[in-house]
Amino acid sequence: MSQHQRLAIVTGGARGLGLAMVHALLDQDVVDRVVVFDLIDDPIDDERITVQRCDVTDTDSVGAAYAAVGEAPQVLVNNAGGDPGSGVGALDHGPFEDPDQFRRMLELNFTTAHVVTSVIGPDLTDGAAICCTASIAGQMASPLFAYGAAKSAMIHWTKSMARVLGPRGIRINAVAPGIIRTFLWEQMEPDIDRYKRNVVSRIPLLSDQTPEDIADAVAFLCSKRARSITGQTLAIDGGMTAGEPIYGSWESATGRAWSSAPTQE
Ligand SMILES: NC(=O)c1ccc[n+]([C@@H]2O[C@H](COP(=O)([O-])OP(=O)(O)OC[C@H]3O[C@@H](n4cnc5c(N)ncnc54)[C@H](O)[C@@H]3O)[C@@H](O)[C@H]2O)c1
């Protein structure tokens, strides 16, 4: 790999949000090449993308994958996460979850960011950027006990790391995706009508998010345009962390029905 090419390493980049991040980083000219660290090591049909089999819960596996890359990246995306147990995408572990499963949730959805950053971080140089995939589940209390706690820890850790890495010219931020119908949500709510009725209707913009929505934010935070931003978590959630949509206020404040809103007059 040429010394002049800008490199990103993206964990969990084989599918879902991570794959969209890989494409956004390349297409928006943030980097020239990407190496994906993932349990899924199917090749991706793009000569700029290399897939390296890696289990981010295993420090030796991360070390071996990084050794195979052979150079420090300018961008590191700690994105791998989800359900470490059943493999069916269930995240709603309850308050009295089996402690071993609870630990595995915390490990995959938080500790791995530390594992990967502790292996690669010491080699990062001035101008490098790290982005972590948290979740709005880390910003709002929900039935996702272990998952939410893990993502909340990631948000806090991102702030602490920003204070350490800042003087070295290295930025670290996080994104908090809202609701995206990737593998995770397909498993959690397979019925699309129930998903729209019970989930999407509670988002102020009345729309769920796409992998590209999240990937655009990651590409921005890792780009030079975000050179003054570090330690932040950006929610891309259609307004969900602000609360549920409020109906009726528009009509009572304006005295007009929505159909007679000014843009439609
Ligand atoms: N989908 C959503 O609605 C949503 C919302 C908020 C946050 N997130 C977060 O976004 C990230 C990506 O989620 P997604 O929806 O794209 O899920 P996904 O299951 O489609 O993709 C996750 C990727 O991570 C990889 N991975 C899992 N465990 C790994 C391990 N131990 N080592 C290496 N790779 C591993 C998987 O193989 C997969 O390619 C996760 O951190 C998730 O918690 C997703």
The ligand as an SDF file (V2000), in Angstrom:
LIG
                    3D

 44 48  0  0  0  0  0  0  0  0999 V2000
  -29.1620   -0.9320   13.0580 N   0  0  0  0  0  0  0  0  0  0  0  0
  -29.4830   -0.0320   13.9640 C   0  0  0  0  0  0  0  0  0  0  0  0
  -30.6580    0.3810   14.0650 O   0  0  0  0  0  0  0  0  0  0  0  0
  -28.4270    0.5300   14.8930 C   0  0  0  0  0  0  0  0  0  0  0  0
  -28.8080    1.5940   15.7300 C   0  0  0  0  0  0  0  0  0  0  0  0
  -27.8730    2.1350   16.5970 C   0  0  0  0  0  0  0  0  0  0  0  0
  -26.5710    1.6240   16.6060 C   0  0  0  0  0  0  0  0  0  0  0  0
  -26.2250    0.5780   15.7960 N   0  0  0  0  0  0  0  0  0  0  0  0
  -24.8420    0.1150   15.8740 C   0  0  0  0  0  0  0  0  0  0  0  0
  -24.2660    0.1830   14.5840 O   0  0  0  0  0  0  0  0  0  0  0  0
  -23.2170   -0.7830   14.4760 C   0  0  0  0  0  0  0  0  0  0  0  0
  -23.4350   -1.6140   13.2320 C   0  0  0  0  0  0  0  0  0  0  0  0
  -24.6980   -2.2350   13.3480 O   0  0  0  0  0  0  0  0  0  0  0  0
  -25.4910   -2.8110   12.0740 P   0  0  0  0  0  0  0  0  0  0  0  0
  -26.9030   -2.4750   12.2830 O   0  0  0  0  0  0  0  0  0  0  0  0
  -24.8120   -2.4330   10.8240 O   0  0  0  0  0  0  0  0  0  0  0  0
  -25.3290   -4.3830   12.4050 O   0  0  0  0  0  0  0  0  0  0  0  0
  -24.9520   -5.6120   11.4840 P   0  0  0  0  0  0  0  0  0  0  0  0
  -25.1780   -6.8190   12.3380 O   0  0  0  0  0  0  0  0  0  0  0  0
  -25.6250   -5.5270   10.1600 O   0  0  0  0  0  0  0  0  0  0  0  0
  -23.3700   -5.4100   11.2450 O   0  0  0  0  0  0  0  0  0  0  0  0
  -22.4390   -5.5960   12.2800 C   0  0  0  0  0  0  0  0  0  0  0  0
  -21.1090   -6.0040   11.6710 C   0  0  0  0  0  0  0  0  0  0  0  0
  -20.1820   -6.2060   12.7600 O   0  0  0  0  0  0  0  0  0  0  0  0
  -19.5410   -7.4660   12.5680 C   0  0  0  0  0  0  0  0  0  0  0  0
  -19.1320   -8.0220   13.8530 N   0  0  0  0  0  0  0  0  0  0  0  0
  -19.9500   -8.4520   14.8560 C   0  0  0  0  0  0  0  0  0  0  0  0
  -19.2070   -8.9550   15.8670 N   0  0  0  0  0  0  0  0  0  0  0  0
  -17.9020   -8.8320   15.4900 C   0  0  0  0  0  0  0  0  0  0  0  0
  -16.6650   -9.1910   16.0880 C   0  0  0  0  0  0  0  0  0  0  0  0
  -16.6150   -9.7820   17.2870 N   0  0  0  0  0  0  0  0  0  0  0  0
  -15.5280   -8.9230   15.4340 N   0  0  0  0  0  0  0  0  0  0  0  0
  -15.5510   -8.3520   14.1970 C   0  0  0  0  0  0  0  0  0  0  0  0
  -16.6940   -8.0020   13.5700 N   0  0  0  0  0  0  0  0  0  0  0  0
  -17.8520   -8.2480   14.2090 C   0  0  0  0  0  0  0  0  0  0  0  0
  -20.5890   -8.3260   11.8730 C   0  0  0  0  0  0  0  0  0  0  0  0
  -19.9960   -9.4650   11.2310 O   0  0  0  0  0  0  0  0  0  0  0  0
  -21.2060   -7.3380   10.9080 C   0  0  0  0  0  0  0  0  0  0  0  0
  -20.4960   -7.2430    9.6860 O   0  0  0  0  0  0  0  0  0  0  0  0
  -23.2420   -1.5840   15.7910 C   0  0  0  0  0  0  0  0  0  0  0  0
  -22.2690   -1.0710   16.6660 O   0  0  0  0  0  0  0  0  0  0  0  0
  -24.6340   -1.3200   16.3090 C   0  0  0  0  0  0  0  0  0  0  0  0
  -24.7030   -1.4750   17.7050 O   0  0  0  0  0  0  0  0  0  0  0  0
  -27.1230    0.0290   14.9240 C   0  0  0  0  0  0  0  0  0  0  0  0
  1  2  1  0
  2  3  2  0
  2  4  1  0
  4  5  1  0
  4 44  2  0
  5  6  2  0
  6  7  1  0
  7  8  2  0
  8  9  1  0
  8 44  1  0
  9 10  1  0
  9 42  1  0
 10 11  1  0
 11 12  1  0
 11 40  1  0
 12 13  1  0
 13 14  1  0
 14 15  2  0
 14 16  1  0
 14 17  1  0
 17 18  1  0
 18 19  2  0
 18 20  1  0
 18 21  1  0
 21 22  1  0
 22 23  1  0
 23 24  1  0
 23 38  1  0
 24 25  1  0
 25 26  1  0
 25 36  1  0
 26 27  1  0
 26 35  1  0
 27 28  2  0
 28 29  1  0
 29 30  1  0
 29 35  2  0
 30 31  1  0
 30 32  2  0
 32 33  1  0
 33 34  2  0
 34 35  1  0
 36 37  1  0
 36 38  1  0
 38 39  1  0
 40 41  1  0
 40 42  1  0
 42 43  1  0
M  CHG  2   8   1  16  -1
M  END
$$$$
